[in-house]
Amino acid sequence: MKPIYIAAYRQSKFGKLLAVTQEQMIAAAVSGVCAEIGITPELIDSGSIAAACNFSLHQQGLMAGLLAGVPGMAAKPIEAVENACASGGQAVLSGIYKLQAGIGETAIAVGLEKMRDNEGRADGKRVGEALGYFSDLDEREGKTFVFPHIFAEIMQLYMHHWSVSEAELAAIAVQEYANARHNPYAQMQKAELTLAQATTIGGNNRYLVEGLPLKTYDCSQITDGYAALILATEEGLMRLGVDKHSCVQIAGWGQAVDPLQHEQRHVLEPAGAYRAMQTAYAMAGVAAADIQAAEIHDCFTVMGALGTEILGKAKPGKGAAYWANGNAAPSGDCGINTSGGLIAKGHPVGATGIAMIGWAAWQLLNKVPAELQVRNAKHAATFNIGGPVCASVCTVLRGPQ
């Protein structure tokens, strides 16, 4: 296969984008990422775009048409992709697949979500309903906020099955809030969180579902944001005027989907997620021990634990302890979610998978703030999920050679 490189990455600050439209977000994503390497969109051969709530929150389909409306992007092979919260990662894979198929030498992947209103307010019930469409219909009955409720059940199962405490899982959020304070793109950049705050019920912190352990600080954010990557083959890099020796390579990737039906999937050891991660490792010719930095899909703290296990950095049931012991800190065994993760950086659903890859690439390029920089990182990995641990997109990145 052709080597695939990240020629450029750009993202917005995550959080509240106020009175900006989806069309404006897409235009800003394209112009911004092109400006990173001093090109115009005419040099991009194909595109893919990811968003999850465009229908439910904005009554807008055909997002590919909005991407084609950016000057220089018309009349090119472009498609919108959707794989729930893994849509961003899927958009990157879509670009890779086209490059491997010989459909041009350069591709752009754009992801976005506008989840708050023009004053920055979040209608939690409306957003919860929109995201709930990505679950099995039979699992929604009796759940006001579908995904928090589903993951509260997963959290309870994880804690009971592996004898894990709420405090061990809360340690994941504490580390991520600490990371976000140094990330200028993070939604919760100005927030502090102690373990006592994360485990004490009161103030902003409450149990979201009666009788289940999920608390406010265990949850990711409702977020506006966009992100974009330009992918290129070696020939594409030459056309763009970018030196491949200064670029991160997407050395491996994997994608798999577990059944949506609850009774057909094993949420504590999801077969598709493990398969996607191992496929990416095998393609890159590396093992989990070779990964020094990673960005994983911690929509809730229990997924931070599970994601660490799927990465291969901890055995099943030991992911939370890995964080609680400091191993996931920027100076630890493997810097995981040094961006702040979905919990503190933010979770603009369609942009999330792209932002994971972009931040991981920045780690390998020594472009993140010094407090978050993993020293001497040569390889990084990402794990993006969609639905209740169903769709999985994994990548392995190799630093400049």
N, C-alpha and C positions, 0 to 999 in steps of 0.2 A: 504494500500500500504506500501511497504518497505520504511523506511526513507532513503534518499539519501544524502550523505555527499560529500563535496569537500575535498579530501585527499591532494591535492597539486595543485599549480598553478605556471606557469612560462610564461613569455613573453620576446620578444626581445625589444630593444629600437625601437621605431617607427620612421620612416623617410626614410633614405637612407641606404640600406644594400649592395649597390655596387655589386661586382661580385660574388654574392651568387646565387646558383640555387635553384629551388623549392625543389629538392631532399635534398639538404643540409639544407634548412630551416626546412623541416619536421624532419630530423634526429636530428637537434639541439633542436627542440621543444620537441621531445620525450625524448632525453637524459637529457635535462635540467629539465623537470618536474619530471622525475624519480629521479634525483639527489636531488631534494628538500626534499625527504623523504627517500633517501638512498636505493632505490630498483632498480631492472632491469626490462626491458619490459616484461620478461617472466611472471611476476606476473599480467599482465594486460590481462583480458579475452576477451575484444572486443574493437573495435575502430570505430571512425567516423572522417571524415575529410571534411573541408569546404574550398572552394575557388570559386571565381566567374569569374576570368579572365584567368583561366588556358587554356581554349580553345582559346579565342580571342587574348590573348597577347603572349601565349607560345606554342600553338598548342599541348597541352598535355591534354589528357583525362585520365580516369582510375586512378584518384588520390589515390584511395584506394590501388592500387598496389604499389604506391610509399610508402605509410605508411606501407604496409606489407613488404617492402624491408628493413625497419629498423631492425637490428638484434634483435631477440626476438619477433617480431610482425607477423611473417609469419604463415599462416594456421589458422588464427583466423577470426571470423565474423567481417568484416570491410566493411563500405560503405562510399562513398562520398555523401554529401548532398548539395543541392543548393536551396536557397530561396532568391536569389538576395542578398542584403546587410544584410539580416537576416540569411544568411547561417551559420554563427558562432553560433548563438543562437540555430538554428535548429540542429546543430551537437551535442550540449549539450543535447538537448531533445532526440535525437536519442540514446545517451548513456543511458539516464534515462529510456527510453522505454525498452531497452534491459535488463537492470537490473530488471525492474519491471516484465518483462516476464520470468525471471529466466535464462537468457542467461549469466551466470557467475555472479560474485559478484563485479568485478572491470571493469571500462571502461575508455578509454581515448578519449577526444575530442580535435582535433587539427584544428586550423584555420590559414590561411596564405594568403598573397597576395604579389606578386612581381610586382609593378606597374611602377617602374623607371628602367632606363637602368643601365648598369654596371658602368657608371660614375656618377650615381645619378640624371641624367637629366630626366625630365618628358615630354613625348610627349602628351601634353594636348588634341590635336585633336584625337589621336589614342585611348587614355584612354577614352575620352568622347564618342567615337563611341562604344567602347567595353561595357561600362556601359549602353549606350543607348539601347542595346539589351534587357534590363530588363524593358522596357516600352512597351506600346501598340504601335504596328506598325503605327496605324492611328494618334498617337500623335507626331510622329517624324518629320513629313513633315515640312520643313522650319526651323528646329532647328539645328544649327551647333553643339552646345553642349546641348544634349537633356535634361539631368537631371537638370543642372542649369537653363535651360529655363523653364522646367516644374515647378520647385520649385520657380522660380521668379514669375510665374503666381499664384502659391499658396500663396506666400508672399503678392502679391498685393491684392488677394482676402481676405486674413486674415486681412490686414491693413484696407481695405475698409469696410469689414463687421463688424469689431469690433472697428473701429476708433482707431487703434494702430499706433504709429509713428515709423519711421525708427530708431530713437534714442532709443526707448524702446527695439526694437529687437537687435540693435547693442550692448546694455548693456550686452546681453548674451555672445557675443564674448569677450567683455572686461573682464568679470569675468573669462571666461575660459582661456584666455591668462594669466591672473594673476595666476590662479591655475597651469597652465602648467610650469610656471617658477620654481615651487618647485618639479615638478615630473621628476625624472631622466630618465624616459622612454618616455617622451613627445617629439614629433617632433619639436614643437615650444618652447622648453624650454628656449631658449635664446632671444626670441622675447618679446617686450613690446607693449602694445596696450592701447591707451587712447580712451575715447569716442569721442574726437575731431578727432582723426585719423580715427576711424571707421566710422564716419559720413561725413567726408570731402572727396570730390572727388579730387584725385590728387596723384601723386607718385604711390605706389603699389595699391591704392584703386580706383576702377572704377566700373561703372555699366556694368554688363556682357551682358545684353540684352537691346537694346535701348527701352526706354519707360517703363521699368520695374524696380522695386526698388532694386533688388538683387545686392549687391556690393561684391568685392573681400573678404572683411573681414567677410561677412556673410556665407562664404563657408568653408567646411571641406577641408582637405589636400589630395593630391595624395601621397600615403604612401606605403612603404615596411614594412612588419612586420609579426610576427607570435606569436601565443599564444596557450597554451595547459592547459587543466584541467584533473586531474585524479578524477573520480567519484567512489564512493564505497558505498555498503550497510554496515550495521554494521558488518556482517561477513567478508566482504571484508576489512574493516579497520583492523580487528584483523589479517587477513592474511598479511596485509601490515605493521603491527606493529605500527599503528597510533592510538592514543587515541581519541575516538570520542568526548570526552569532550573538546578537543582542536580544534575541527573542526567546520566549518560553515556548516549548513544544508541547502540544497535547499528545503525549506519548501512548496513552491508552484510554479506552473508553468502553463502557458496558451499559446495557439497558435491559431491563426485564420488568415484567408486571405480574404481581400476584393477584389472585381472584379478589374481586370487590366483595363478594359474599363472605360474611363474617365466618361462617362455619367452614369455609374452604381455605382459610389462611391461618398461619401460625404467627401471630404478631410478635412474639418474643424472639423468634428466630426466623424471620421472613426469608423464604428460599430465594425469591427473586432478587432481593436486595443483596444477599450474600453472593449470588451468582453474578450480578452486575459488577460488584466490586472485584471479585476474583477474575472476571473477564478483563477488566481494565488493568489489573496487576499483570496478568499473563501477557497481554498485548504489549505493555511497557517493559516487560522483562524485569520487574522488580517485585519485592515482597513488602508486606506491611512494615517490616523493620526498617526499610529504606525510606519511609515517609517521615519527614521532619515537621511538616506543616499540613494542616487539613482544615477544610470548611465543610461542616456537616449540617444537616437539616434538623435543627432543634426547634421545631414549631412548639414543642413543649419540652420540659426538662427530661422527661422520660425518653424522648427521642435523642437528646444529647447523649444519654447513657447507651441506648441501643445503637446509635450511630457510631459510637466509639468502639463498640463490639464488632459491628459490621466492618469497620475499617481494619479490624484485626489488632487493634491496640490493647484490647482487653478481652478476656474470655467472657462467654455469656454470663450475665449476672454481675460482672465486675466493672461495668462501664462507669457507673456512678462513683464507685470507689476510686477509679482512675482520676477523676476530676477532684474529688474530695482530698486526695493525697497530693494535689498540686501538679500532677503529671501533664495536664493539658494546658498549663500556663505557658505564656510565650517563652519562658526560660526553662520549661519542663522537658519531659521526654519527647513530646510532640506537641507543638503549639496548635491547639484546636480552637477554631472560631476566634482567632485573635481579632477579627473584625468586630466582635461583639455578638455575632450570630444572629439568628432571627429574633431571639429574645431581647437583645439590646441594640443591635444594629438596626433591626426592623425587618419586616416581611412583606414587601410589595410583591404579591404572589408571582406574577409573570416575570418579574425581574430577578427573583431570588436565585435561581439556578445559575444565571449568567453572572450575577454579582459574586457568587461563591467562587466561580472559576477566575473571575477578574481579580479578586482580592488574593487568591492563592497564587496567581501569577505575579502580582505585586510583591508578595513575600519572596518569591524566587528572584525577583529583580531588585530586592532591597529598597523598595519604594514605599514601604509602610512606615509610620512614625516609629522612632527609635525604641520607644517603650514597648512596642508590639512586635518588633522585628525578631524573627527566629534566626539565630546565628548559623551561618554556613548551611542553610537549607539548599539541598540539591533536587529534591523531589517533593511534590505536594499532591494531595488527593482531595477530591470533592465527592460528596454524597448528597444528592437532591432527591426528595421523595414527593409523591403526590398521593392524596387520599389517605385513608387510614392504614398507612404502611403498605401501599399497593404498588404504585409506579415508582421505579427507581432508576436514576441516571447517575452514573459514576464516571469520574475521570481521574487520570493520573497525569500530572504535569512534570516536565523535566526542565530544569533551569538552563540558561544559556550555556552552550558548549564552546 
